[in-house]
Amino acid sequence: MMKRRLRAIVIFSIPLLLLVGFKAREAASSSYKCMIQMVNYSGEKAYVVISLMDPEGNYEKTLYVRGEDDEWYHDIPAWWEFYGKKRPDIDAITGATIGGGERAINVLKIEDDKIDAGYSIRFETAVEDQEYYEDDIEFELTSSTINSKVEGKGFIRYVRIMPQK
């Protein structure tokens, strides 16, 4: 009787131990406030895609998309080549488009091990019947750039990123 009970405990404990032992650990991440200030322009509102780029300049993941209508995502061709192949659910990281002269604030979640490790953040912008800027803003993700203002080359006047407290 005792052997049977011990065997049952062992048999039921092994799967539990395996589940706990092999559970993927989620990387620690921090939240950052990101303010985007657009230049004054006329026309439709801009789609803005914020991506984390790996040290080799490849897309790692999408951090935020300003523009909820996915029928226009193909107008952001570099990002669409990355995103369109996999089509992960990005509903939780989308918001409204931004018009000329407007300002928008959103929160980005970035894994702590990406800071000071050669990764960068890219802001791509597109406006219907106007330009597309693949790297309206792109900068290396370092401890110092997180608290700085970075100027844009296209529809974005500047971006500020700071730790959310």
Rosetta blueprint (number, residue, H / E / L):
1 M L
2 M H
3 K H
4 R H
5 R H
6 L H
7 R H
8 A H
9 I H
10 V H
11 I H
12 F H
13 S H
14 I H
15 P H
16 L H
17 L H
18 L H
19 L H
20 V H
21 G H
22 F L
23 K L
24 A L
25 R L
26 E L
27 A L
28 A L
29 S E
30 S E
31 S E
32 Y E
33 K E
34 C E
35 M E
36 I E
37 Q E
38 M E
39 V L
40 N L
41 Y L
42 S L
43 G L
44 E L
45 K L
46 A E
47 Y E
48 V E
49 V E
50 I E
51 S E
52 L E
53 M E
54 D L
55 P L
56 E L
57 G L
58 N L
59 Y E
60 E E
61 K E
62 T E
63 L E
64 Y E
65 V E
66 R E
67 G L
68 E L
69 D L
70 D H
71 E H
72 W H
73 Y H
74 H H
75 D H
76 I L
77 P H
78 A H
79 W H
80 W H
81 E H
82 F H
83 Y H
84 G H
85 K H
86 K H
87 R L
88 P L
89 D L
90 I L
91 D H
92 A H
93 I H
94 T E
95 G E
96 A L
97 T L
98 I E
99 G L
100 G L
101 G L
102 E L
103 R E
104 A E
105 I E
106 N E
107 V E
108 L E
109 K E
110 I E
111 E E
112 D H
113 D H
114 K H
115 I L
116 D L
117 A L
118 G L
119 Y L
120 S E
121 I E
122 R E
123 F E
124 E E
125 T E
126 A E
127 V L
128 E L
129 D L
130 Q L
131 E L
132 Y E
133 Y E
134 E E
135 D E
136 D E
137 I E
138 E E
139 F E
140 E E
141 L L
142 T L
143 S L
144 S L
145 T H
146 I H
147 N H
148 S L
149 K E
150 V E
151 E E
152 G L
153 K L
154 G L
155 F L
156 I E
157 R E
158 Y E
159 V E
160 R E
161 I E
162 M E
163 P E
164 Q L
165 K L
